[in-house]
Amino acid sequence: MNIRNLDSGSSVLAFFGAELRRLREAAGLTQKQLGEVIYCTGLLVGQIETARKPPTREFTERADAGLGAEGALLRLWPLVSRNSLPPWFREFAELEATATTICTFQSQLVHGLLQTEEYARAVFSSYRPQNLEQKVTARMERQRILQRADPPVLWLVLDEAVLRRPVGGAGVMYAQLARLLECLSHPLVHVQVLPTAVGEHPGLLGSFTVLTFDDTPDIAYSESYEAGQVIINPQAVKARSLRYDLLRATALSPQDSADLIADAMEDLHGQQSGPDRSTVA
């Protein structure tokens, strides 16, 4: 691709690439020279300038500092990151980033905000996407809302089956469960497990999330195969909020949930699974 013919308005990546090139040329640097400054190859700089490869956050931070851009590239990073999300998910991701409370029930997987990088990679690898690393990077970036100065309250109810499914193998799953236990010490993160022994429960229809905000009405969200639905109808949102309250009341207490997570970790620790066993030993 000839960068001189690249339309900077054609995509977020093209705009980022054009800005990177403008700042590099203003600094009087070649692609190779910039690469030497920020510890990467000139080829990578060229690929990002021509929108053939998305930048990582680390690249963006280094390039911004190396070019003395004073935050010009960093301010574009949230747009670049959201661009890596599936189109049907972007609206919800933007709402999630501004919510004051996130209440979610997950029947199949650990929620994306609490996934480890390796767990997320295993989840995405299950359907073999072409842009695997881009998707993993976007998921990790999405988690930054929990690290901001005013993070939302996150309340997660997990079906016990999530703990027992060794996504990525025993080693990856062990680390994921350890992450859940670590999160329990966070004052704004609450994790409860819905034990299998409960039988029928209000979440049998599937996973869903309810978001609350300071100055706008609550919304709900649910997913199906490669599709997501943002629900704004007040009655429908209220119905899901009630269902969530019932799930939370039915699930184990946070302390009993922590004990069950620890039990699941112990089961993984004892598995005879080749390389994974050494990972968790």
Phi, psi and chi 1 to 4 in degrees:
 res  aa     phi    psi   chi1   chi2   chi3   chi4
   1 MET       -  133.6 -175.5 -175.9  -60.2      -
   2 ASN   -88.8  114.6 -174.3  -20.3      -      -
   3 ILE   -62.3  -26.1 -166.2  167.5      -      -
   4 ARG   -65.5  -22.3  -63.8 -175.7 -177.0  -80.9
   5 ASN  -101.6    3.5  -63.2  -35.4      -      -
   6 LEU   -73.3  127.1 -174.7   66.6      -      -
   7 ASP   -82.2  108.9  179.4    5.4      -      -
   8 SER   -66.6  -15.9   62.4      -      -      -
   9 GLY   -94.2    2.5      -      -      -      -
  10 SER   -78.1  -23.9   61.7      -      -      -
  11 SER  -165.1  166.8   69.6      -      -      -
  12 VAL   -63.3  -41.8  171.2      -      -      -
  13 LEU   -64.9  -37.5  -68.4 -177.0      -      -
  14 ALA   -66.0  -39.9      -      -      -      -
  15 PHE   -65.5  -42.9 -177.0   72.4      -      -
  16 PHE   -61.0  -45.3 -175.9   94.6      -      -
  17 GLY   -61.1  -40.7      -      -      -      -
  18 ALA   -65.2  -39.8      -      -      -      -
  19 GLU   -66.3  -40.5  -78.8  -64.2  -75.0      -
  20 LEU   -61.5  -44.4  176.6   62.0      -      -
  21 ARG   -64.8  -42.2 -178.7 -162.9 -176.4 -150.8
  22 ARG   -61.0  -44.5 -179.9 -176.0   66.7   79.5
  23 LEU   -68.5  -37.6  -69.2  165.5      -      -
  24 ARG   -64.9  -45.4  174.7 -178.8   61.0   77.1
  25 GLU   -67.9  -35.4  -69.3 -177.4  -18.9      -
  26 ALA   -64.1  -28.9      -      -      -      -
  27 ALA   -84.6   -3.7      -      -      -      -
  28 GLY    72.1   31.3      -      -      -      -
  29 LEU  -112.9  145.1  -62.1  175.1      -      -
  30 THR   -81.8  170.8   64.8      -      -      -
  31 GLN   -60.8  -41.2  -68.0  174.9  -14.8      -
  32 LYS   -64.2  -42.5 -179.2 -179.9  179.1 -178.9
  33 GLN   -65.6  -40.4  -71.7  170.4  -27.0      -
  34 LEU   -63.7  -40.8  175.4   58.2      -      -
  35 GLY   -57.8  -39.7      -      -      -      -
  36 GLU   -66.5  -34.6  -68.3  171.8  -11.3      -
  37 VAL   -69.2  -39.1  170.1      -      -      -
  38 ILE  -108.1   15.6   61.8  176.2      -      -
  39 TYR    62.5   51.7  -53.1  106.0      -      -
  40 CYS  -147.8 -179.2   70.9      -      -      -
  41 THR   -87.8  154.0   65.4      -      -      -
  42 GLY   -63.2  -29.5      -      -      -      -
  43 LEU   -61.8  -42.5  175.4   62.0      -      -
  44 LEU   -63.9  -42.4  176.7   60.5      -      -
  45 VAL   -57.2  -45.1  174.1      -      -      -
  46 GLY   -63.7  -39.7      -      -      -      -
  47 GLN   -65.0  -37.5  -71.3  175.1  -34.1      -
  48 ILE   -73.9  -37.6  -67.2  173.7      -      -
  49 GLU   -64.4  -28.7  -73.3 -173.2   -3.8      -
  50 THR  -100.0   12.6   53.2      -      -      -
  51 ALA    61.8   22.3      -      -      -      -
  52 ARG   -86.2  -15.3  -74.9  178.6  -70.9 -179.8
  53 LYS  -145.2  134.9 -165.7  164.9 -172.3  175.9
  54 PRO   -76.8  147.4   28.3  -35.0      -      -
  55 PRO   -77.2  151.4   31.5  -36.0      -      -
  56 THR   -89.3  168.3   63.0      -      -      -
  57 ARG   -63.3  -39.2 -176.0  178.5 -176.7   88.0
  58 GLU   -62.1  -43.3 -178.7 -179.4   13.9      -
  59 PHE   -61.2  -44.1  176.0   93.2      -      -
  60 THR   -60.9  -44.1  -56.5      -      -      -
  61 GLU   -64.1  -44.1  -69.3  173.0  -15.4      -
  62 ARG   -67.8  -41.8  -71.1 -177.7  176.9  179.7
  63 ALA   -66.0  -41.1      -      -      -      -
  64 ASP   -61.0  -44.7 -165.3  -87.7      -      -
  65 ALA   -70.2  -44.0      -      -      -      -
  66 GLY   -65.3  -29.0      -      -      -      -
  67 LEU   -97.3   -0.2  -68.2  169.9      -      -
  68 GLY    59.7   40.7      -      -      -      -
  69 ALA   -79.3   -7.6      -      -      -      -
  70 GLU    54.1   40.1  -60.6 -178.2  -18.1      -
  71 GLY    91.8   -1.3      -      -      -      -
  72 ALA   -60.0  -42.5      -      -      -      -
  73 LEU   -78.2  -37.2  -68.1  176.5      -      -
  74 LEU   -62.7  -33.6  -78.7  173.2      -      -
  75 ARG   -68.6  -21.0  -75.2 -169.6  -70.3  -86.6
  76 LEU   -85.0  -16.9  -67.5  176.3      -      -
  77 TRP   -58.3  -43.9  171.8 -110.5      -      -
  78 PRO   -56.8  -37.0  -26.9   37.3      -      -
  79 LEU   -67.7  -41.1  -66.7  175.4      -      -
  80 VAL   -63.9  -43.1  173.6      -      -      -
  81 SER   -62.8  -46.8  177.1      -      -      -
  82 ARG   -64.8  -28.9  -77.3 -163.3  -69.0  -87.4
  83 ASN   -64.0  -23.3 -173.8   69.1      -      -
  84 SER   -79.8  -12.3  -60.2      -      -      -
  85 LEU   -80.3  152.6  -62.6  170.2      -      -
  86 PRO   -58.2  140.8  -21.8   32.0      -      -
  87 PRO   -52.7  -38.5  -27.9   35.9      -      -
  88 TRP   -71.8  -13.4   51.3  -95.0      -      -
  89 PHE  -100.1  -15.1 -173.8   74.2      -      -
  90 ARG   -63.5  -39.9  -68.4  173.2 -168.2  168.4
  91 GLU   -60.0  -45.0  179.5 -173.9    4.2      -
  92 PHE   -65.6  -40.9  173.2   73.8      -      -
  93 ALA   -59.5  -39.0      -      -      -      -
  94 GLU   -67.1  -38.8  -67.8  177.1   -0.4      -
  95 LEU   -68.3  -42.3  -69.2  166.1      -      -
  96 GLU   -58.6  -37.7  179.9 -174.9   66.2      -
  97 ALA   -69.0  -16.1      -      -      -      -
  98 THR  -111.9    1.1   61.1      -      -      -
  99 ALA   -73.3  151.2      -      -      -      -
 100 THR   -93.9  -26.5   54.9      -      -      -
 101 THR  -139.1  134.8  -56.9      -      -      -
 102 ILE  -121.6  113.6  -58.2  168.7      -      -
 103 CYS  -112.6  120.7  -65.8      -      -      -
 104 THR  -139.1  139.4 -179.0      -      -      -
 105 PHE  -110.1  129.3  168.0   66.8      -      -
 106 GLN  -125.2  122.5  -64.1  -65.5  -49.7      -
 107 SER   -99.2  -15.4   61.5      -      -      -
 108 GLN  -120.3  -37.9  -61.7  -68.0  -28.6      -
 109 LEU  -138.0  158.7  -62.8  167.5      -      -
 110 VAL   -62.9  139.4  173.5      -      -      -
 111 HIS   -60.7  146.3 -169.2  -91.2      -      -
 112 GLY   -56.7  -30.6      -      -      -      -
 113 LEU   -70.5  -16.5  -70.3  177.8      -      -
 114 LEU  -117.7    8.7  -62.9 -176.8      -      -
 115 GLN   -75.3  142.9  -70.3  179.8    4.8      -
 116 THR   -76.5  164.1   65.7      -      -      -
 117 GLU   -62.5  -42.5 -176.9  172.6  -25.3      -
 118 GLU   -69.8  -35.6  -71.0  -54.2  -46.0      -
 119 TYR   -64.2  -45.7 -175.9   95.8      -      -
 120 ALA   -61.1  -40.9      -      -      -      -
 121 ARG   -62.8  -39.9 -176.1  172.4  -73.1  106.2
 122 ALA   -65.6  -40.7      -      -      -      -
 123 VAL   -61.4  -48.8  170.3      -      -      -
 124 PHE   -67.6  -34.2  -72.5  127.3      -      -
 125 SER   -65.0  -21.4  -64.8      -      -      -
 126 SER   -61.8  -25.5   65.7      -      -      -
 127 TYR  -117.7   15.6   58.4   90.8      -      -
 128 ARG    51.8   59.1  -58.9  178.5 -177.7  177.8
 129 PRO   -72.5  154.6   29.6  -36.4      -      -
 130 GLN   -73.0  -30.2  -66.6 -178.0  -21.9      -
 131 ASN  -109.7   53.8   54.3  -14.5      -      -
 132 LEU   -56.5  -53.4  172.3   61.7      -      -
 133 GLU   -65.3  -33.1  -68.2  -53.0  -46.0      -
 134 GLN   -63.8  -40.0 -173.6  176.9  -14.0      -
 135 LYS   -67.6  -41.1  -72.5 -177.6  176.0  -65.0
 136 VAL   -64.0  -43.7  173.1      -      -      -
 137 THR   -60.2  -42.5  -63.3      -      -      -
 138 ALA   -64.1  -38.5      -      -      -      -
 139 ARG   -66.7  -42.2  174.8  144.7  -61.2  179.6
 140 MET   -65.0  -37.2  -64.5  -59.7  101.9      -
 141 GLU   -66.8  -36.3  179.2   63.8   21.0      -
 142 ARG   -60.0  -30.6  179.4  178.6  153.0 -146.4
 143 GLN   -71.4  -10.5  -63.9  179.3    0.0      -
 144 ARG   -65.2  -16.2  -67.8  177.2   70.7   86.0
 145 ILE   -63.7  -23.1   66.1  171.8      -      -
 146 LEU   -81.4   -8.9  -61.2  178.5      -      -
 147 GLN  -106.6   -2.0  -57.6  166.7   13.1      -
 148 ARG   -75.2  173.1   67.9 -168.1 -172.4 -162.2
 149 ALA   -64.3  -32.4      -      -      -      -
 150 ASP  -123.8   68.5   58.6  -22.9      -      -
 151 PRO   -67.8  155.2   27.7  -36.0      -      -
 152 PRO   -75.2  160.7   30.4  -37.0      -      -
 153 VAL   -76.5  128.7  173.8      -      -      -
 154 LEU  -115.2  119.9  173.6   61.0      -      -
 155 TRP  -118.0  116.9 -155.3  -62.4      -      -
 156 LEU  -119.6  123.4  169.6   62.7      -      -
 157 VAL  -107.4  122.2  175.6      -      -      -
 158 LEU  -112.5  134.2  -80.3  176.0      -      -
 159 ASP   -66.5  141.3 -167.3  -69.3      -      -
 160 GLU   -57.1  -28.5 -176.2 -179.0  -10.7      -
 161 ALA   -57.9  -29.5      -      -      -      -
 162 VAL   -62.8  -37.7  175.3      -      -      -
 163 LEU   -70.6  -29.5  -51.3 -177.7      -      -
 164 ARG   -91.3  -11.7  -55.0  -61.0 -179.4 -178.9
 165 ARG   -88.5  111.4 -179.4  172.7  -65.1  106.2
 166 PRO   -79.2   69.4   30.2  -35.3      -      -
 167 VAL   -61.1  124.3  173.2      -      -      -
 168 GLY    81.6   -0.8      -      -      -      -
 169 GLY   100.7  170.7      -      -      -      -
 170 ALA   -61.4  -40.9      -      -      -      -
 171 GLY   -64.9  -45.6      -      -      -      -
 172 VAL   -64.0  -42.7  169.8      -      -      -
 173 MET   -69.4  -36.9 -166.1   63.6 -159.2      -
 174 TYR   -59.0  -46.3 -173.0   93.8      -      -
 175 ALA   -64.5  -35.3      -      -      -      -
 176 GLN   -66.8  -42.4  176.6   60.8   73.4      -
 177 LEU   -66.4  -35.9  -64.7 -179.1      -      -
 178 ALA   -63.0  -36.5      -      -      -      -
 179 ARG   -63.6  -40.7  170.3   76.9 -172.1  -79.0
 180 LEU   -61.7  -43.6  -72.7  177.7      -      -
 181 LEU   -63.4  -39.5  -75.6 -177.8      -      -
 182 GLU   -62.8  -39.9  177.4 -174.1  -22.0      -
 183 CYS   -65.9  -25.4  -70.6      -      -      -
 184 LEU   -63.6  -20.1  -77.4  169.6      -      -
 185 SER   -82.7   -8.8   64.2      -      -      -
 186 HIS   -78.2  129.3 -167.2  -67.5      -      -
 187 PRO   -64.0  -21.2   22.6  -33.7      -      -
 188 LEU  -106.5    5.5  -62.2 -179.0      -      -
 189 VAL  -115.3  125.6  176.6      -      -      -
 190 HIS  -125.5  127.8  -50.6  -81.9      -      -
 191 VAL  -122.9  127.1  178.3      -      -      -
 192 GLN  -126.2  145.6  -69.5 -179.0 -100.3      -
 193 VAL  -109.4  133.2  176.9      -      -      -
 194 LEU   -94.2  105.5 -172.9   69.1      -      -
 195 PRO   -68.0  149.9   23.8  -31.9      -      -
 196 THR   -59.5  -31.4  -55.3      -      -      -
 197 ALA   -63.6  -15.7      -      -      -      -
 198 VAL   -62.0  -32.8  166.4      -      -      -
 199 GLY    79.2 -133.4      -      -      -      -
 200 GLU   -69.3  146.3   66.3  -82.7    3.4      -
 201 HIS  -156.1  168.1   57.7   77.6      -      -
 202 PRO   -67.5   -6.8  -22.3   34.3      -      -
 203 GLY  -102.2   12.5      -      -      -      -
 204 LEU   -64.0  -21.2  -72.3  176.5      -      -
 205 LEU   -77.2  -10.9  -67.2  179.0      -      -
 206 GLY   129.6  175.6      -      -      -      -
 207 SER   -69.9  150.2  -55.8      -      -      -
 208 PHE  -161.8  164.7   65.7   96.9      -      -
 209 THR  -136.6  143.8  -60.4      -      -      -
 210 VAL  -121.8  127.4  177.0      -      -      -
 211 LEU  -109.8  137.7  -57.6 -179.0      -      -
 212 THR  -118.7  152.0   61.1      -      -      -
 213 PHE  -132.0  164.6  -53.5   87.2      -      -
 214 ASP   -69.3  -43.5  -80.3  -24.8      -      -
 215 ASP  -132.4   15.4   51.8    4.9      -      -
 216 THR  -135.4  159.0   55.9      -      -      -
 217 PRO   -62.4  154.5  -22.9   34.3      -      -
 218 ASP   -64.3  156.2  -61.9   -8.5      -      -
 219 ILE  -133.2  161.9   67.2  126.1      -      -
 220 ALA  -124.5  163.3      -      -      -      -
 221 TYR  -149.0  140.4  175.6   77.6      -      -
 222 SER  -143.4  158.7   60.9      -      -      -
 223 GLU  -125.3  151.5  -79.4 -176.2   16.6      -
 224 SER  -129.7 -167.1   57.2      -      -      -
 225 TYR   -63.5  113.8 -176.7   71.2      -      -
 226 GLU    51.9   39.6  -68.4 -170.0  -15.3      -
 227 ALA  -158.4  148.6      -      -      -      -
 228 GLY  -135.6  151.1      -      -      -      -
 229 GLN  -127.9  117.4  179.9 -175.4   16.3      -
 230 VAL   -88.3  125.1  172.7      -      -      -
 231 ILE  -109.8  121.5  -58.5  158.4      -      -
 232 ILE  -116.2  -11.2   61.2  173.9      -      -
 233 ASN   -58.7  121.3  179.2  -80.0      -      -
 234 PRO   -55.4  -40.3  -25.2   35.0      -      -
 235 GLN   -69.1  -39.6  -68.8  -57.8  113.6      -
 236 ALA   -67.1  -39.0      -      -      -      -
 237 VAL   -66.2  -42.3  174.1      -      -      -
 238 LYS   -61.2  -39.8 -176.8  177.3 -179.8  180.0
 239 ALA   -63.2  -40.3      -      -      -      -
 240 ARG   -71.7  -34.8  -75.8  161.4  177.5   78.4
 241 SER   -63.0  -41.1  -66.2      -      -      -
 242 LEU   -65.0  -42.9  174.6   59.4      -      -
 243 ARG   -60.6  -39.1 -170.1 -172.5  -51.0  174.0
 244 TYR   -66.7  -41.0 -168.6   79.7      -      -
 245 ASP   -59.7  -40.0  -71.6  -18.8      -      -
 246 LEU   -66.5  -39.2  -67.7  171.4      -      -
 247 LEU   -63.8  -42.9  -78.9  166.8      -      -
 248 ARG   -64.8  -36.1 -167.2  158.3   50.0 -174.7
 249 ALA   -72.7  -28.9      -      -      -      -
 250 THR   -82.2  -30.1  -53.8      -      -      -
 251 ALA   -70.0  165.2      -      -      -      -
 252 LEU   -66.0  157.1  -62.9  174.5      -      -
 253 SER   -64.1  160.2   69.1      -      -      -
 254 PRO   -53.9  -40.2  -30.3   37.6      -      -
 255 GLN   -68.2  -45.3 -177.2   55.4   59.1      -
 256 ASP   -65.8  -32.7  -72.4  -16.4      -      -
 257 SER   -65.1  -41.4  -64.0      -      -      -
 258 ALA   -60.9  -39.6      -      -      -      -
 259 ASP   -64.6  -39.4  -67.7  -19.2      -      -
 260 LEU   -69.3  -38.3 -173.1   55.7      -      -
 261 ILE   -62.1  -42.6  -67.1  170.5      -      -
 262 ALA   -63.0  -38.0      -      -      -      -
 263 ASP   -63.3  -41.8  -73.0  -15.6      -      -
 264 ALA   -64.2  -37.5      -      -      -      -
 265 MET   -63.8  -40.0  -68.3  175.7   67.0      -
 266 GLU   -64.5  -38.7 -173.4   61.4   29.1      -
 267 ASP   -62.5  -40.9  -69.5  -17.3      -      -
 268 LEU   -65.4  -38.8  -74.4  169.1      -      -
 269 HIS   -59.9  -33.3 -176.8   80.0      -      -
 270 GLY   -89.0   -2.0      -      -      -      -
 271 GLN   -71.9  138.2  -75.5 -178.7   10.7      -
 272 GLN   -91.2   94.3  -60.9  -71.3  -22.8      -
 273 SER  -135.8   40.9   52.6      -      -      -
 274 GLY    63.5 -127.9      -      -      -      -
 275 PRO   -58.8  -33.5  -23.4   33.4      -      -
 276 ASP   -65.3  -32.9  -79.8  -25.5      -      -
 277 ARG   -62.5  -40.7  178.7  177.1  166.4   81.2
 278 SER   -67.0  -27.3   64.7      -      -      -
 279 THR   -68.6  -37.5  -56.0      -      -      -
 280 VAL   -95.1   -9.2  -58.9      -      -      -
 281 ALA   -71.3      -      -      -      -      -
